C-alpha cells in the first residue's frame, strides 16, 4: 500500500507543474495583448500629489521666526483697534513655536455708536460722551502648537503646502491712562510660499482689560490677524 502511494506522488507533482506552466503562458499572452493599466497616466497631477498630503514643506526645527501681521478688532467696543505686530520667535521643534508678542503702535477708529451717543443731551444740559483710553503699546509672549500638515489647492493645479495651528498667550497693553492685561487664544493656518516665507491668518479671541469712562474692566474681544512669517 505504501509503495503505491510513493509511485503516485511523482505523477501528481508533474501534473501540478504542467498546470502552473500553462497558467503562466496564458498570463504572458494576455499581457502581450493588453499591457497593465497605469492609472497615474489619466489622473491629473493635483490628485496624484494627494498621496503625500502629510509630507511637510520643510524642516522648521531650530529656526528663528518673524511673524509680522495686522490685527483688526471685531469686538463690540466703541472703538475699532488696528495693530501692527512684529513678533520674533523660535521653532523649538516641528510642532512647537514660541514668540514675543510686540505691538509697537495702534490705530483706533471710533465706531458709529460714539457719534450717536454724542448727539444725546444729559439732564444738566451737557452732551453725553464716551471716554475711551486708546492703546499705545503691547508686549507679551505666545506659544504655537502646529499638529497638522497638509496641502491646499489654490487656482487650477497650483498646490500650496500648509500647516494648521493653535495658539495661546498673555500680554500687557499700555493705554493713555494706564495699563491692562490681555489673555488670548486662537486658531489659524500658514501657507508656505517659499522655504523662507509663509502667509498666515488666524482668528483670535481675547479676554482683555480696557479703560472706558475712567473705569478698567475685562471684556471679550475678537480679532482677525493677517500677515507673513519669515524663517531664518
Steps between C-alpha positions, in 0.01 A plus 500: 500500500779744589679407179199610293490839674869557427437428131200742485677802654737568205204484260303760701800735522556475127135585431514807726818622330335471160192694614719777646702530179180519296358775728817708467482465124138625494585803719797584276278488190241728663768752605624514143150575373412755773791660696431564871298820554691788655236710674744787569495587127136613513503665844579876513814601687285671765345169609817291465661735751228427755678176584761698696269743674675470834854567372634820656604801296839522669668450835429786744689354794750745657414787265440862596167649396350844447121523502390835358126560472213746533238442767145631457257518794144373441369540856199710600703777666458866407828507304649272236867433572754420230844381605823411323675213675867407453548173686848341501492129575677167503396149387572262787423205269264415217191547716572778752587866439544779756476875432540833668180695442582862411256760364698827471196714415122497459251691287159554663192600301166592663200292406157640416383459860737780608335754267152391607582540869648846441169613350326432831458769765509437873250644747750765614537623144839339430557276202544128558845367418690172500849532642723225368866465596676410174768228498856605415723193546474130571757238601475139616564140393316230310544134409389314185419131458496381136372140502371477141676525164339477160443648156245743361404546135491865403438583133497225240776247574684727745551319830638678808630321807363620831477433871222564750564631849355587836647785700473649849668792672497781751588867451501840669341794319604857575216753468497878515383484860642175636557138403303176478552125462398297197458120486443361154478185291427424140508266203656558160691376202832570324546460123863449397584718202872412508738331743557840660156661494140406580167680498313463829152585624326428828182569694571597861287556806625699800384568852647845542495801727403837353446841657161648420370820663787481746410145613718198433318176426524171313310430180510245219661612175529329161783559253586405144875485434659502153870506420817319400762293682870493415719193576870556563 
